[in-house]
């Protein structure tokens, strides 16, 4: 006997989930990012590892033209592990959360790799969980630092 998906997942639940995604890129938005960062922090605490949060703000092609966010997100996603997260939180900002990093040097290598692979120039903010157990405070800190760095340039 075949199971009809409409009987298992109500239409309202599908619409609710869809509202959590960015319509252009189909990436998680703020709410899912917060949830996935909380899960990553919990896992890191259990494993004695750290979580990398990277903010990619205003990605542009090397010519200076605004980069296509869907292409940029796909290029970055291809460099991440299956359980890492990339989210789009506004028109010009992507946030990447990478699980289970062992050292600060891992974070720098990971960030360099996915930005280079995406072939973009951007304002990049990076933070490690190092003692943060609250997803919102970690995300706020890294986003604020990335914004401050962008203003300083």
C-alpha positions, 0 to 999 in steps of 0.5 A: 500500500502506497502512502500519499504524502498529502496524508503524512505532511499537511499542506499547512506544515509545508507552507510553514516550512517554505516560509522559513526559506529564502524564496530566491535561493531556497536557503534557510533564513534567520529562523532556521539558521538560529536553530541549526547554529544551536544544534551545532553549538550543542554538538560542539560542546559535546565533542570538544570542538568549535563552530565556525560562523562566517558572514559573507556580505556584499559578494561581488564579482572581481569586476565590481559587479554584484554577484548572483546570490544563487550562483554564489551560494551554490559555489559555497555550498559545494565546498561545505560538508553535508551537515554544515549550513549556509543561509541567506539572511538578507539581500546581500548576506550569506552566513555559513555555519561549519561544525566540529572545527578543531583549531583556529587555523581550520576556520581560516582555511575553510573560509578562504576555500569557500570564498575563493571557490565562489570566485567573489570579493566580499566583506567577510566576518569570521568567528569561532564559538569559543565559549559561546553556548548561545546561538543568538549571541554568537551570530550577533557578534559575528554579524556585528564584527563583519559590519564593523570591518566593512565600515572600516574599509 
